[in-house]
Amino acid sequence: MAKVMIVDDAAFMRMVIKDILTKNGHEVVAEAVDGLDAVKKYPLVKPELMFMDIVMPNMEGIDALKNIMASNPDAKVVMCSSIGQQSVVTEALKIGARDFIVKPFDAKKVLEVVKKVM
């Protein structure tokens, strides 16, 4: 099972995805409240997989993704987006994100993405 880091400025969204993952045997090793927090915590916790929101204060998900991919090109990052962010999702995939999921989270889809990426 995967060791996961969840990055989202909304505590409720972090809770929802954490609940889905932990109920299915994955371990949430860290949570971050924005991209800046994620970039700081990533090298310390070394998650196997990261779920990252795109729109956040202080540092957007795209900028955090660029930072993380620069330090670890093998990082497994799944972007979380709201509907209507297709161009940003496409940019994220070009930078190195492995996949994306759309909010609100569907448990089955989240687990399919984890299985595919891992």
Biopython code that builds the backbone (N, CA, C, O; Angstrom):
import numpy as np
from Bio.PDB.StructureBuilder import StructureBuilder

atoms = [
    (1, "MET", "N", (0.829, -1.191, 0.000)),
    (1, "MET", "CA", (0.000, 0.000, 0.000)),
    (1, "MET", "C", (0.872, 1.253, 0.000)),
    (1, "MET", "O", (2.012, 1.234, 0.463)),
    (2, "ALA", "N", (0.321, 2.325, -0.520)),
    (2, "ALA", "CA", (1.107, 3.542, -0.739)),
    (2, "ALA", "C", (1.188, 4.451, 0.490)),
    (2, "ALA", "O", (0.256, 4.536, 1.290)),
    (3, "LYS", "N", (2.343, 5.130, 0.611)),
    (3, "LYS", "CA", (2.525, 6.192, 1.602)),
    (3, "LYS", "C", (2.248, 7.490, 0.860)),
    (3, "LYS", "O", (2.957, 7.843, -0.084)),
    (4, "VAL", "N", (1.202, 8.203, 1.299)),
    (4, "VAL", "CA", (0.653, 9.319, 0.530)),
    (4, "VAL", "C", (0.742, 10.639, 1.290)),
    (4, "VAL", "O", (0.617, 10.693, 2.514)),
    (5, "MET", "N", (0.964, 11.707, 0.509)),
    (5, "MET", "CA", (0.897, 13.071, 1.035)),
    (5, "MET", "C", (-0.267, 13.762, 0.329)),
    (5, "MET", "O", (-0.419, 13.643, -0.887)),
    (6, "ILE", "N", (-1.084, 14.480, 1.090)),
    (6, "ILE", "CA", (-2.246, 15.178, 0.540)),
    (6, "ILE", "C", (-2.021, 16.681, 0.682)),
    (6, "ILE", "O", (-1.719, 17.179, 1.766)),
    (7, "VAL", "N", (-2.175, 17.394, -0.437)),
    (7, "VAL", "CA", (-1.956, 18.838, -0.446)),
    (7, "VAL", "C", (-3.228, 19.535, -0.917)),
    (7, "VAL", "O", (-3.613, 19.417, -2.080)),
    (8, "ASP", "N", (-3.870, 20.251, -0.022)),
    (8, "ASP", "CA", (-5.088, 20.998, -0.360)),
    (8, "ASP", "C", (-5.291, 22.052, 0.708)),
    (8, "ASP", "O", (-5.104, 21.774, 1.893)),
    (9, "ASP", "N", (-5.671, 23.256, 0.313)),
    (9, "ASP", "CA", (-5.900, 24.313, 1.295)),
    (9, "ASP", "C", (-7.200, 24.119, 2.064)),
    (9, "ASP", "O", (-7.399, 24.733, 3.112)),
    (10, "ALA", "N", (-8.081, 23.273, 1.554)),
    (10, "ALA", "CA", (-9.363, 23.014, 2.236)),
    (10, "ALA", "C", (-9.243, 21.766, 3.116)),
    (10, "ALA", "O", (-9.054, 20.654, 2.622)),
    (11, "ALA", "N", (-9.357, 21.977, 4.427)),
    (11, "ALA", "CA", (-9.245, 20.862, 5.378)),
    (11, "ALA", "C", (-10.262, 19.766, 5.069)),
    (11, "ALA", "O", (-9.962, 18.580, 5.206)),
    (12, "PHE", "N", (-11.462, 20.163, 4.653)),
    (12, "PHE", "CA", (-12.500, 19.181, 4.351)),
    (12, "PHE", "C", (-12.074, 18.272, 3.195)),
    (12, "PHE", "O", (-12.286, 17.061, 3.248)),
    (13, "MET", "N", (-11.476, 18.853, 2.156)),
    (13, "MET", "CA", (-11.027, 18.050, 1.018)),
    (13, "MET", "C", (-9.918, 17.091, 1.426)),
    (13, "MET", "O", (-9.895, 15.943, 0.981)),
    (14, "ARG", "N", (-8.995, 17.554, 2.272)),
    (14, "ARG", "CA", (-7.939, 16.665, 2.771)),
    (14, "ARG", "C", (-8.553, 15.517, 3.555)),
    (14, "ARG", "O", (-8.126, 14.370, 3.426)),
    (15, "MET", "N", (-9.553, 15.829, 4.365)),
    (15, "MET", "CA", (-10.203, 14.807, 5.178)),
    (15, "MET", "C", (-10.902, 13.766, 4.298)),
    (15, "MET", "O", (-10.812, 12.567, 4.562)),
    (16, "VAL", "N", (-11.588, 14.219, 3.268)),
    (16, "VAL", "CA", (-12.323, 13.304, 2.382)),
    (16, "VAL", "C", (-11.361, 12.321, 1.708)),
    (16, "VAL", "O", (-11.591, 11.112, 1.724)),
    (17, "ILE", "N", (-10.296, 12.839, 1.123)),
    (17, "ILE", "CA", (-9.370, 11.960, 0.412)),
    (17, "ILE", "C", (-8.591, 11.068, 1.385)),
    (17, "ILE", "O", (-8.296, 9.915, 1.073)),
    (18, "LYS", "N", (-8.262, 11.602, 2.558)),
    (18, "LYS", "CA", (-7.573, 10.801, 3.581)),
    (18, "LYS", "C", (-8.454, 9.634, 4.013)),
    (18, "LYS", "O", (-7.973, 8.512, 4.174)),
    (19, "ASP", "N", (-9.724, 9.895, 4.197)),
    (19, "ASP", "CA", (-10.676, 8.871, 4.595)),
    (19, "ASP", "C", (-10.744, 7.750, 3.543)),
    (19, "ASP", "O", (-10.724, 6.568, 3.886)),
    (20, "ILE", "N", (-10.825, 8.132, 2.275)),
    (20, "ILE", "CA", (-10.876, 7.146, 1.184)),
    (20, "ILE", "C", (-9.618, 6.283, 1.204)),
    (20, "ILE", "O", (-9.693, 5.057, 1.123)),
    (21, "LEU", "N", (-8.470, 6.930, 1.312)),
    (21, "LEU", "CA", (-7.193, 6.210, 1.258)),
    (21, "LEU", "C", (-6.975, 5.297, 2.459)),
    (21, "LEU", "O", (-6.613, 4.132, 2.294)),
    (22, "THR", "N", (-7.194, 5.817, 3.674)),
    (22, "THR", "CA", (-6.924, 5.015, 4.865)),
    (22, "THR", "C", (-7.886, 3.834, 4.997)),
    (22, "THR", "O", (-7.497, 2.771, 5.481)),
    (23, "LYS", "N", (-9.123, 4.008, 4.575)),
    (23, "LYS", "CA", (-10.082, 2.894, 4.619)),
    (23, "LYS", "C", (-9.712, 1.777, 3.650)),
    (23, "LYS", "O", (-10.226, 0.663, 3.744)),
    (24, "ASN", "N", (-8.811, 2.090, 2.714)),
    (24, "ASN", "CA", (-8.401, 1.098, 1.724)),
    (24, "ASN", "C", (-6.935, 0.705, 1.881)),
    (24, "ASN", "O", (-6.299, 0.249, 0.931)),
    (25, "GLY", "N", (-6.408, 0.887, 3.090)),
    (25, "GLY", "CA", (-5.098, 0.365, 3.433)),
    (25, "GLY", "C", (-3.900, 1.243, 3.136)),
    (25, "GLY", "O", (-2.767, 0.830, 3.381)),
    (26, "HIS", "N", (-4.115, 2.448, 2.614)),
    (26, "HIS", "CA", (-2.996, 3.342, 2.330)),
    (26, "HIS", "C", (-2.693, 4.172, 3.570)),
    (26, "HIS", "O", (-3.561, 4.368, 4.421)),
    (27, "GLU", "N", (-1.470, 4.653, 3.668)),
    (27, "GLU", "CA", (-1.051, 5.445, 4.818)),
    (27, "GLU", "C", (-0.818, 6.890, 4.396)),
    (27, "GLU", "O", (-0.040, 7.159, 3.480)),
    (28, "VAL", "N", (-1.492, 7.816, 5.064)),
    (28, "VAL", "CA", (-1.272, 9.240, 4.801)),
    (28, "VAL", "C", (-0.147, 9.682, 5.728)),
    (28, "VAL", "O", (-0.330, 9.791, 6.941)),
    (29, "VAL", "N", (1.037, 9.938, 5.130)),
    (29, "VAL", "CA", (2.229, 10.263, 5.910)),
    (29, "VAL", "C", (2.370, 11.761, 6.179)),
    (29, "VAL", "O", (3.114, 12.169, 7.071)),
    (30, "ALA", "N", (1.649, 12.580, 5.400)),
    (30, "ALA", "CA", (1.705, 14.030, 5.616)),
    (30, "ALA", "C", (0.552, 14.715, 4.903)),
    (30, "ALA", "O", (-0.006, 14.207, 3.931)),
    (31, "GLU", "N", (0.217, 15.897, 5.428)),
    (31, "GLU", "CA", (-0.750, 16.778, 4.787)),
    (31, "GLU", "C", (-0.096, 18.149, 4.688)),
    (31, "GLU", "O", (0.690, 18.540, 5.551)),
    (32, "ALA", "N", (-0.432, 18.872, 3.626)),
    (32, "ALA", "CA", (0.093, 20.228, 3.454)),
    (32, "ALA", "C", (-1.068, 21.144, 3.090)),
    (32, "ALA", "O", (-2.014, 20.733, 2.418)),
    (33, "VAL", "N", (-0.981, 22.395, 3.545)),
    (33, "VAL", "CA", (-2.084, 23.346, 3.364)),
    (33, "VAL", "C", (-1.971, 24.196, 2.106)),
    (33, "VAL", "O", (-2.926, 24.870, 1.720)),
    (34, "ASP", "N", (-0.788, 24.164, 1.455)),
    (34, "ASP", "CA", (-0.597, 24.889, 0.199)),
    (34, "ASP", "C", (0.667, 24.375, -0.476)),
    (34, "ASP", "O", (1.351, 23.502, 0.057)),
    (35, "GLY", "N", (0.971, 24.912, -1.637)),
    (35, "GLY", "CA", (2.123, 24.448, -2.388)),
    (35, "GLY", "C", (3.445, 24.687, -1.675)),
    (35, "GLY", "O", (4.349, 23.855, -1.749)),
    (36, "LEU", "N", (3.564, 25.803, -0.993)),
    (36, "LEU", "CA", (4.785, 26.126, -0.258)),
    (36, "LEU", "C", (5.029, 25.100, 0.848)),
    (36, "LEU", "O", (6.146, 24.616, 1.028)),
    (37, "ASP", "N", (3.982, 24.785, 1.570)),
    (37, "ASP", "CA", (4.036, 23.777, 2.637)),
    (37, "ASP", "C", (4.426, 22.414, 2.042)),
    (37, "ASP", "O", (5.214, 21.678, 2.636)),
    (38, "ALA", "N", (3.876, 22.088, 0.880)),
    (38, "ALA", "CA", (4.168, 20.809, 0.219)),
    (38, "ALA", "C", (5.634, 20.709, -0.181)),
    (38, "ALA", "O", (6.274, 19.679, 0.033)),
    (39, "VAL", "N", (6.166, 21.791, -0.767)),
    (39, "VAL", "CA", (7.562, 21.806, -1.204)),
    (39, "VAL", "C", (8.495, 21.635, -0.001)),
    (39, "VAL", "O", (9.529, 20.976, -0.111)),
    (40, "LYS", "N", (8.138, 22.219, 1.138)),
    (40, "LYS", "CA", (8.955, 22.088, 2.357)),
    (40, "LYS", "C", (8.893, 20.670, 2.922)),
    (40, "LYS", "O", (9.916, 20.111, 3.317)),
    (41, "LYS", "N", (7.687, 20.088, 2.959)),
    (41, "LYS", "CA", (7.499, 18.780, 3.597)),
    (41, "LYS", "C", (7.922, 17.603, 2.718)),
    (41, "LYS", "O", (8.327, 16.563, 3.237)),
    (42, "TYR", "N", (7.833, 17.752, 1.402)),
    (42, "TYR", "CA", (8.093, 16.627, 0.492)),
    (42, "TYR", "C", (9.427, 15.912, 0.760)),
    (42, "TYR", "O", (9.429, 14.691, 0.916)),
    (43, "PRO", "N", (10.563, 16.632, 0.818)),
    (43, "PRO", "CA", (11.832, 15.911, 1.033)),
    (43, "PRO", "C", (11.961, 15.298, 2.427)),
    (43, "PRO", "O", (12.756, 14.381, 2.633)),
    (44, "LEU", "N", (11.190, 15.797, 3.371)),
    (44, "LEU", "CA", (11.250, 15.272, 4.738)),
    (44, "LEU", "C", (10.478, 13.970, 4.888)),
    (44, "LEU", "O", (10.929, 13.055, 5.577)),
    (45, "VAL", "N", (9.320, 13.882, 4.249)),
    (45, "VAL", "CA", (8.463, 12.691, 4.420)),
    (45, "VAL", "C", (8.598, 11.678, 3.287)),
    (45, "VAL", "O", (8.212, 10.519, 3.440)),
    (46, "LYS", "N", (9.145, 12.111, 2.151)),
    (46, "LYS", "CA", (9.364, 11.239, 0.990)),
    (46, "LYS", "C", (8.166, 10.321, 0.682)),
    (46, "LYS", "O", (8.288, 9.097, 0.725)),
    (47, "PRO", "N", (7.017, 10.925, 0.373)),
    (47, "PRO", "CA", (5.841, 10.095, 0.067)),
    (47, "PRO", "C", (6.034, 9.343, -1.256)),
    (47, "PRO", "O", (6.753, 9.796, -2.147)),
    (48, "GLU", "N", (5.385, 8.202, -1.358)),
    (48, "GLU", "CA", (5.428, 7.439, -2.609)),
    (48, "GLU", "C", (4.471, 8.035, -3.636)),
    (48, "GLU", "O", (4.641, 7.858, -4.842)),
    (49, "LEU", "N", (3.466, 8.743, -3.136)),
    (49, "LEU", "CA", (2.430, 9.318, -3.986)),
    (49, "LEU", "C", (1.930, 10.605, -3.340)),
    (49, "LEU", "O", (1.842, 10.710, -2.116)),
    (50, "MET", "N", (1.606, 11.578, -4.182)),
    (50, "MET", "CA", (1.092, 12.844, -3.672)),
    (50, "MET", "C", (-0.159, 13.244, -4.445)),
    (50, "MET", "O", (-0.186, 13.191, -5.674)),
    (51, "PHE", "N", (-1.192, 13.642, -3.711)),
    (51, "PHE", "CA", (-2.391, 14.234, -4.315)),
    (51, "PHE", "C", (-2.287, 15.726, -4.061)),
    (51, "PHE", "O", (-2.198, 16.155, -2.910)),
    (52, "MET", "N", (-2.296, 16.530, -5.135)),
    (52, "MET", "CA", (-2.097, 17.972, -4.988)),
    (52, "MET", "C", (-3.187, 18.772, -5.681)),
    (52, "MET", "O", (-3.468, 18.585, -6.866)),
    (53, "ASP", "N", (-3.791, 19.664, -4.915)),
    (53, "ASP", "CA", (-4.782, 20.600, -5.448)),
    (53, "ASP", "C", (-4.064, 21.569, -6.385)),
    (53, "ASP", "O", (-2.860, 21.791, -6.258)),
    (54, "ILE", "N", (-4.801, 22.136, -7.310)),
    (54, "ILE", "CA", (-4.205, 23.084, -8.252)),
    (54, "ILE", "C", (-4.301, 24.517, -7.725)),
    (54, "ILE", "O", (-3.306, 25.242, -7.725)),
    (55, "VAL", "N", (-5.473, 24.926, -7.283)),
    (55, "VAL", "CA", (-5.685, 26.307, -6.844)),
    (55, "VAL", "C", (-5.529, 26.393, -5.324)),
    (55, "VAL", "O", (-6.358, 25.888, -4.567)),
    (56, "MET", "N", (-4.438, 27.050, -4.898)),
    (56, "MET", "CA", (-4.157, 27.217, -3.464)),
    (56, "MET", "C", (-3.480, 28.564, -3.233)),
    (56, "MET", "O", (-2.890, 29.126, -4.156)),
    (57, "PRO", "N", (-3.559, 29.089, -2.006)),
    (57, "PRO", "CA", (-2.864, 30.344, -1.689)),
    (57, "PRO", "C", (-1.356, 30.104, -1.537)),
    (57, "PRO", "O", (-0.909, 28.959, -1.467)),
    (58, "ASN", "N", (-0.597, 31.169, -1.487)),
    (58, "ASN", "CA", (0.860, 31.175, -1.266)),
    (58, "ASN", "C", (1.659, 30.569, -2.414)),
    (58, "ASN", "O", (2.580, 31.209, -2.923)),
    (59, "MET", "N", (1.331, 29.356, -2.830)),
    (59, "MET", "CA", (1.962, 28.745, -3.995)),
    (59, "MET", "C", (0.959, 27.789, -4.631)),
    (59, "MET", "O", (0.483, 26.850, -3.993)),
    (60, "GLU", "N", (0.649, 28.044, -5.891)),
    (60, "GLU", "CA", (-0.294, 27.195, -6.636)),
    (60, "GLU", "C", (0.278, 25.787, -6.801)),
    (60, "GLU", "O", (1.485, 25.574, -6.691)),
    (61, "GLY", "N", (-0.605, 24.843, -7.063)),
    (61, "GLY", "CA", (-0.190, 23.459, -7.266)),
    (61, "GLY", "C", (0.775, 23.279, -8.425)),
    (61, "GLY", "O", (1.680, 22.448, -8.353)),
    (62, "ILE", "N", (0.593, 24.047, -9.495)),
    (62, "ILE", "CA", (1.471, 23.942, -10.664)),
    (62, "ILE", "C", (2.909, 24.335, -10.292)),
    (62, "ILE", "O", (3.859, 23.663, -10.693)),
    (63, "ASP", "N", (3.066, 25.419, -9.527)),
    (63, "ASP", "CA", (4.403, 25.853, -9.119)),
    (63, "ASP", "C", (5.038, 24.848, -8.160)),
    (63, "ASP", "O", (6.234, 24.572, -8.243)),
    (64, "ALA", "N", (4.234, 24.308, -7.256)),
    (64, "ALA", "CA", (4.746, 23.282, -6.340)),
    (64, "ALA", "C", (5.159, 22.039, -7.116)),
    (64, "ALA", "O", (6.185, 21.427, -6.819)),
    (65, "LEU", "N", (4.356, 21.665, -8.116)),
    (65, "LEU", "CA", (4.686, 20.509, -8.961)),
    (65, "LEU", "C", (6.028, 20.727, -9.661)),
    (65, "LEU", "O", (6.863, 19.824, -9.696)),
    (66, "LYS", "N", (6.237, 21.915, -10.214)),
    (66, "LYS", "CA", (7.509, 22.232, -10.887)),
    (66, "LYS", "C", (8.682, 22.058, -9.924)),
    (66, "LYS", "O", (9.700, 21.466, -10.283)),
    (67, "ASN", "N", (8.542, 22.575, -8.704)),
    (67, "ASN", "CA", (9.582, 22.460, -7.678)),
    (67, "ASN", "C", (9.883, 21.003, -7.335)),
    (67, "ASN", "O", (11.040, 20.585, -7.278)),
    (68, "ILE", "N", (8.822, 20.251, -7.111)),
    (68, "ILE", "CA", (8.987, 18.849, -6.700)),
    (68, "ILE", "C", (9.581, 18.010, -7.831)),
    (68, "ILE", "O", (10.452, 17.173, -7.592)),
    (69, "MET", "N", (9.113, 18.233, -9.063)),
    (69, "MET", "CA", (9.652, 17.469, -10.198)),
    (69, "MET", "C", (11.116, 17.831, -10.456)),
    (69, "MET", "O", (11.890, 16.988, -10.909)),
    (70, "ALA", "N", (11.498, 19.075, -10.170)),
    (70, "ALA", "CA", (12.894, 19.493, -10.344)),
    (70, "ALA", "C", (13.798, 18.780, -9.341)),
    (70, "ALA", "O", (14.934, 18.432, -9.665)),
    (71, "SER", "N", (13.297, 18.562, -8.127)),
    (71, "SER", "CA", (14.105, 17.895, -7.100)),
    (71, "SER", "C", (14.029, 16.374, -7.207)),
    (71, "SER", "O", (14.953, 15.674, -6.792)),
    (72, "ASN", "N", (12.921, 15.857, -7.769)),
    (72, "ASN", "CA", (12.757, 14.406, -7.916)),
    (72, "ASN", "C", (11.923, 14.117, -9.158)),
    (72, "ASN", "O", (10.695, 14.089, -9.083)),
    (73, "PRO", "N", (12.571, 13.902, -10.298)),
    (73, "PRO", "CA", (11.846, 13.645, -11.549)),
    (73, "PRO", "C", (10.981, 12.375, -11.521)),
    (73, "PRO", "O", (10.121, 12.190, -12.382)),
    (74, "ASP", "N", (11.213, 11.504, -10.534)),
    (74, "ASP", "CA", (10.421, 10.272, -10.416)),
    (74, "ASP", "C", (9.217, 10.426, -9.489)),
    (74, "ASP", "O", (8.491, 9.461, -9.254)),
    (75, "ALA", "N", (9.003, 11.616, -8.968)),
    (75, "ALA", "CA", (7.889, 11.848, -8.044)),
    (75, "ALA", "C", (6.566, 11.457, -8.711)),
    (75, "ALA", "O", (6.348, 11.715, -9.895)),
    (76, "LYS", "N", (5.703, 10.837, -7.929)),
    (76, "LYS", "CA", (4.384, 10.446, -8.419)),
    (76, "LYS", "C", (3.361, 11.411, -7.836)),
    (76, "LYS", "O", (2.984, 11.316, -6.668)),
    (77, "VAL", "N", (2.919, 12.345, -8.684)),
    (77, "VAL", "CA", (1.986, 13.381, -8.249)),
    (77, "VAL", "C", (0.709, 13.283, -9.065)),
    (77, "VAL", "O", (0.746, 13.215, -10.294)),
    (78, "VAL", "N", (-0.421, 13.276, -8.370)),
    (78, "VAL", "CA", (-1.741, 13.293, -8.998)),
    (78, "VAL", "C", (-2.366, 14.640, -8.666)),
    (78, "VAL", "O", (-2.504, 14.995, -7.496)),
    (79, "MET", "N", (-2.741, 15.382, -9.688)),
    (79, "MET", "CA", (-3.336, 16.696, -9.484)),
    (79, "MET", "C", (-4.837, 16.560, -9.247)),
    (79, "MET", "O", (-5.495, 15.701, -9.834)),
    (80, "CYS", "N", (-5.361, 17.409, -8.389)),
    (80, "CYS", "CA", (-6.781, 17.428, -8.072)),
    (80, "CYS", "C", (-7.349, 18.738, -8.617)),
    (80, "CYS", "O", (-6.870, 19.822, -8.282)),
    (81, "SER", "N", (-8.365, 18.625, -9.450)),
    (81, "SER", "CA", (-8.888, 19.838, -10.074)),
    (81, "SER", "C", (-10.400, 19.897, -10.004)),
    (81, "SER", "O", (-11.084, 18.887, -9.842)),
    (82, "SER", "N", (-10.893, 21.113, -10.132)),
    (82, "SER", "CA", (-12.323, 21.310, -10.284)),
    (82, "SER", "C", (-12.615, 21.299, -11.781)),
    (82, "SER", "O", (-11.716, 21.506, -12.595)),
    (83, "ILE", "N", (-13.838, 21.063, -12.130)),
    (83, "ILE", "CA", (-14.218, 21.078, -13.537)),
    (83, "ILE", "C", (-13.923, 22.458, -14.104)),
    (83, "ILE", "O", (-14.124, 23.463, -13.423)),
    (84, "GLY", "N", (-13.445, 22.517, -15.352)),
    (84, "GLY", "CA", (-13.153, 23.790, -15.985)),
    (84, "GLY", "C", (-11.693, 24.183, -15.907)),
    (84, "GLY", "O", (-11.331, 25.292, -16.298)),
    (85, "GLN", "N", (-10.846, 23.292, -15.406)),
    (85, "GLN", "CA", (-9.417, 23.587, -15.305)),
    (85, "GLN", "C", (-8.612, 22.720, -16.268)),
    (85, "GLN", "O", (-7.457, 22.400, -15.989)),
    (86, "GLN", "N", (-9.197, 22.341, -17.382)),
    (86, "GLN", "CA", (-8.562, 21.407, -18.309)),
    (86, "GLN", "C", (-7.203, 21.894, -18.812)),
    (86, "GLN", "O", (-6.271, 21.096, -18.913)),
    (87, "SER", "N", (-7.068, 23.183, -19.129)),
    (87, "SER", "CA", (-5.788, 23.676, -19.643)),
    (87, "SER", "C", (-4.694, 23.569, -18.580)),
    (87, "SER", "O", (-3.540, 23.285, -18.904)),
    (88, "VAL", "N", (-5.048, 23.794, -17.319)),
    (88, "VAL", "CA", (-4.082, 23.684, -16.227)),
    (88, "VAL", "C", (-3.701, 22.219, -16.010)),
    (88, "VAL", "O", (-2.536, 21.909, -15.758)),
    (89, "VAL", "N", (-4.679, 21.325, -16.109)),
    (89, "VAL", "CA", (-4.417, 19.893, -15.969)),
    (89, "VAL", "C", (-3.461, 19.438, -17.069)),
    (89, "VAL", "O", (-2.528, 18.679, -16.806)),
    (90, "THR", "N", (-3.686, 19.894, -18.294)),
    (90, "THR", "CA", (-2.812, 19.547, -19.414)),
    (90, "THR", "C", (-1.392, 20.028, -19.141)),
    (90, "THR", "O", (-0.431, 19.300, -19.391)),
    (91, "GLU", "N", (-1.255, 21.249, -18.628)),
    (91, "GLU", "CA", (0.068, 21.781, -18.286)),
    (91, "GLU", "C", (0.732, 20.917, -17.213)),
    (91, "GLU", "O", (1.923, 20.617, -17.296)),
    (92, "ALA", "N", (-0.046, 20.522, -16.211)),
    (92, "ALA", "CA", (0.481, 19.687, -15.120)),
    (92, "ALA", "C", (1.004, 18.348, -15.648)),
    (92, "ALA", "O", (2.057, 17.876, -15.217)),
    (93, "LEU", "N", (0.276, 17.747, -16.568)),
    (93, "LEU", "CA", (0.695, 16.470, -17.144)),
    (93, "LEU", "C", (1.997, 16.640, -17.932)),
    (93, "LEU", "O", (2.852, 15.755, -17.913)),
    (94, "LYS", "N", (2.149, 17.772, -18.622)),
    (94, "LYS", "CA", (3.389, 18.049, -19.363)),
    (94, "LYS", "C", (4.567, 18.222, -18.402)),
    (94, "LYS", "O", (5.687, 17.816, -18.716)),
    (95, "ILE", "N", (4.324, 18.818, -17.247)),
    (95, "ILE", "CA", (5.376, 19.040, -16.250)),
    (95, "ILE", "C", (5.811, 17.720, -15.614)),
    (95, "ILE", "O", (6.966, 17.566, -15.216)),
    (96, "GLY", "N", (4.886, 16.776, -15.523)),
    (96, "GLY", "CA", (5.262, 15.486, -14.939)),
    (96, "GLY", "C", (4.237, 14.831, -14.038)),
    (96, "GLY", "O", (4.473, 13.737, -13.527)),
    (97, "ALA", "N", (3.091, 15.487, -13.831)),
    (97, "ALA", "CA", (2.040, 14.842, -13.033)),
    (97, "ALA", "C", (1.653, 13.531, -13.710)),
    (97, "ALA", "O", (1.631, 13.444, -14.938)),
    (98, "ARG", "N", (1.351, 12.520, -12.912)),
    (98, "ARG", "CA", (1.032, 11.201, -13.455)),
    (98, "ARG", "C", (-0.420, 11.065, -13.880)),
    (98, "ARG", "O", (-0.737, 10.288, -14.781)),
    (99, "ASP", "N", (-1.300, 11.817, -13.236)),
    (99, "ASP", "CA", (-2.726, 11.723, -13.542)),
    (99, "ASP", "C", (-3.432, 12.876, -12.841)),
    (99, "ASP", "O", (-2.790, 13.717, -12.213)),
    (100, "PHE", "N", (-4.751, 12.909, -12.952)),
    (100, "PHE", "CA", (-5.533, 13.913, -12.252)),
    (100, "PHE", "C", (-6.881, 13.318, -11.874)),
    (100, "PHE", "O", (-7.373, 12.389, -12.514)),
    (101, "ILE", "N", (-7.462, 13.870, -10.827)),
    (101, "ILE", "CA", (-8.819, 13.500, -10.432)),
    (101, "ILE", "C", (-9.608, 14.791, -10.278)),
    (101, "ILE", "O", (-9.057, 15.846, -9.964)),
    (102, "VAL", "N", (-10.899, 14.680, -10.506)),
    (102, "VAL", "CA", (-11.783, 15.845, -10.460)),
    (102, "VAL", "C", (-12.543, 15.861, -9.139)),
    (102, "VAL", "O", (-13.014, 14.829, -8.660)),
    (103, "LYS", "N", (-12.650, 17.053, -8.563)),
    (103, "LYS", "CA", (-13.466, 17.244, -7.361)),
    (103, "LYS", "C", (-14.916, 17.396, -7.775)),
    (103, "LYS", "O", (-15.176, 17.910, -8.863)),
    (104, "PRO", "N", (-15.861, 16.981, -6.972)),
    (104, "PRO", "CA", (-15.694, 16.277, -5.698)),
    (104, "PRO", "C", (-15.178, 14.849, -5.921)),
    (104, "PRO", "O", (-15.453, 14.232, -6.950)),
    (105, "PHE", "N", (-14.438, 14.346, -4.953)),
    (105, "PHE", "CA", (-13.786, 13.052, -5.093)),
    (105, "PHE", "C", (-14.775, 11.888, -5.095)),
    (105, "PHE", "O", (-15.692, 11.814, -4.277)),
    (106, "ASP", "N", (-14.554, 10.998, -6.032)),
    (106, "ASP", "CA", (-15.292, 9.745, -6.115)),
    (106, "ASP", "C", (-14.331, 8.667, -5.632)),
    (106, "ASP", "O", (-13.255, 8.497, -6.206)),
    (107, "ALA", "N", (-14.708, 7.933, -4.577)),
    (107, "ALA", "CA", (-13.812, 6.948, -3.961)),
    (107, "ALA", "C", (-13.279, 5.941, -4.976)),
    (107, "ALA", "O", (-12.091, 5.619, -4.970)),
    (108, "LYS", "N", (-14.149, 5.449, -5.837)),
    (108, "LYS", "CA", (-13.737, 4.451, -6.824)),
    (108, "LYS", "C", (-12.674, 5.024, -7.762)),
    (108, "LYS", "O", (-11.692, 4.349, -8.074)),
    (109, "LYS", "N", (-12.865, 6.255, -8.208)),
    (109, "LYS", "CA", (-11.919, 6.899, -9.123)),
    (109, "LYS", "C", (-10.581, 7.150, -8.426)),
    (109, "LYS", "O", (-9.526, 6.926, -9.020)),
    (110, "VAL", "N", (-10.612, 7.612, -7.175)),
    (110, "VAL", "CA", (-9.385, 7.853, -6.418)),
    (110, "VAL", "C", (-8.571, 6.562, -6.335)),
    (110, "VAL", "O", (-7.364, 6.572, -6.579)),
    (111, "LEU", "N", (-9.224, 5.455, -5.994)),
    (111, "LEU", "CA", (-8.534, 4.176, -5.847)),
    (111, "LEU", "C", (-8.016, 3.643, -7.174)),
    (111, "LEU", "O", (-6.956, 3.019, -7.222)),
    (112, "GLU", "N", (-8.761, 3.885, -8.256)),
    (112, "GLU", "CA", (-8.303, 3.478, -9.596)),
    (112, "GLU", "C", (-7.029, 4.231, -9.960)),
    (112, "GLU", "O", (-6.093, 3.645, -10.505)),
    (113, "VAL", "N", (-6.991, 5.528, -9.661)),
    (113, "VAL", "CA", (-5.819, 6.344, -9.974)),
    (113, "VAL", "C", (-4.609, 5.882, -9.152)),
    (113, "VAL", "O", (-3.498, 5.798, -9.675)),
    (114, "VAL", "N", (-4.826, 5.585, -7.874)),
    (114, "VAL", "CA", (-3.722, 5.094, -7.023)),
    (114, "VAL", "C", (-3.157, 3.808, -7.629)),
    (114, "VAL", "O", (-1.942, 3.668, -7.768)),
    (115, "LYS", "N", (-4.022, 2.887, -7.983)),
    (115, "LYS", "CA", (-3.587, 1.606, -8.547)),
    (115, "LYS", "C", (-2.817, 1.823, -9.861)),
    (115, "LYS", "O", (-1.779, 1.200, -10.086)),
    (116, "LYS", "N", (-3.324, 2.690, -10.703)),
    (116, "LYS", "CA", (-2.693, 2.975, -12.004)),
    (116, "LYS", "C", (-1.308, 3.614, -11.833)),
    (116, "LYS", "O", (-0.347, 3.218, -12.493)),
    (117, "VAL", "N", (-1.220, 4.598, -10.946)),
    (117, "VAL", "CA", (0.026, 5.356, -10.780)),
    (117, "VAL", "C", (1.094, 4.552, -10.041)),
    (117, "VAL", "O", (2.282, 4.668, -10.344)),
    (118, "MET", "N", (0.681, 3.754, -9.090)),
    (118, "MET", "CA", (1.634, 2.972, -8.299)),
    (118, "MET", "C", (2.064, 1.726, -9.058)),
    (118, "MET", "O", (2.866, 0.941, -8.553)),
]
sb = StructureBuilder()
sb.init_structure("model")
sb.init_model(0)
sb.init_chain("A")
sb.init_seg("    ")
for serial, (resi, resn, name, xyz) in enumerate(atoms, 1):
    if name == "N":
        sb.init_residue(resn, " ", resi, " ")
    sb.init_atom(name, np.array(xyz, "f"), 0.0, 1.0, " ", f" {name:<3s}", serial, name[0])
structure = sb.get_structure()
